[in-house]
Amino acid sequence: MTDWNKDREKKIMAKYRFTLTFRVMKVIAACLLLFWVYMMAVNILSDAANSEKKHVFYSKVALDWKHPNLYEGFGGFVNKELTPFLTQKISYPISRQIGRESQTIGEVHIEKRLLNSYSTLKIQKYKPQNENIYRFSLPENPKSGKKLSAEGKPGVWASLDKIHDGTVAEMAFSTQSFMEPEDLLTLLEPYDLEVLWMPLYTGELKEFQTGYGSGGNSIELTSIYGLTGGREAGEDYMSESKLALNEEFMEENKKLMLKQMENLLKNESQSYYENFLGLDHLKERHQYLQKNGFTVYGAVVTGPVKELLKLKEEKQIRAPYLGEVDYWNWE
């Protein structure tokens, strides 16, 4: 039997360490290979199911309805990532139209998890002053039919009067009565303005209860939907189209809004469109619009400041809110 000595002990220990290290490296390599195969498989399945494209499309639909004059940035750039825990992280820029030009003002950040209740859709704006300045007052109490007043922001007309002619701006206002969208477009037709969004009455406080603010004899709903250019996508969500909000496409815009509501109600869970997309009372609003048609009570418009100032003489228009102002870019 060979005598045991220190040199032999060192050789055995070195060989053992090498063998152990090699085995550990093989296990790590196998794990990395399995992880790579796993990520490749889930990405392929995700792409095949077009789930990310679906989430992006419906997030844009929710943006159209719930956030006046806020839409995806030009170019359709979307950044996406799929985590090992199957969370889809998606982001894309958003813009606001001032005059004829768009200004990038922030980003939409989506985290779509396996459970809709833990999924999030957040809007991150680059500047704090780009907060929502749009407020709309109901023309009458939905329950009693009693006429309501509107507070508005003081000094809007005076501010517009002092702004230089060579500028454009955006403005929101309410109307004295409920109107059909076509009638409001006709009212604004003599002015060199573009209509971007109209707050819809969808049965709030009459067909269902929702939050609202009340001051004096005015009511402002805290959660409203709006009518804007209709949006549509193919079955695989690979192609999208969006119409303008004008008289030519008005009937099509209405049909597309109802269609997307129906698609969400039919194909998605309530937690998807309520918890994830933030579309509250979707079923009740859809039923009301189908039964009663489209009724608006205000608008968001943009154009030259002097054209906006002319709206002061319209008796139907009240409670104006002035938004962003920019250098002249109007044709």
CORJOGI-V790728 format. One record per run of one state. SS is the DSSP state (H for helix, E for strand, C for the rest). FROM is the first residue (numbers start at 1). TO is the last residue. If there is no record, write none. Layout:
SS&FROM&TO ; SS&FROM&TO
This chain:
C&1&5 ; H&6&49 ; C&50&50 ; H&51&66 ; C&67&70 ; E&71&72 ; C&73&78 ; E&79&82 ; C&83&87 ; E&88&98 ; C&99&100 ; E&101&112 ; C&113&115 ; H&116&118 ; C&119&119 ; E&120&125 ; C&126&127 ; H&128&130 ; C&131&139 ; E&140&140 ; C&141&146 ; E&147&147 ; C&148&155 ; H&156&162 ; C&163&166 ; E&167&179 ; C&180&180 ; H&181&188 ; C&189&192 ; E&193&200 ; C&201&203 ; E&204&204 ; C&205&207 ; E&208&208 ; C&209&211 ; E&212&215 ; C&216&217 ; E&218&221 ; C&222&225 ; E&226&227 ; C&228&230 ; E&231&233 ; C&234&239 ; E&240&242 ; C&243&246 ; H&247&267 ; C&268&269 ; H&270&276 ; C&277&281 ; H&282&292 ; C&293&295 ; E&296&304 ; H&305&313 ; C&314&316 ; E&317&327 ; C&328&331
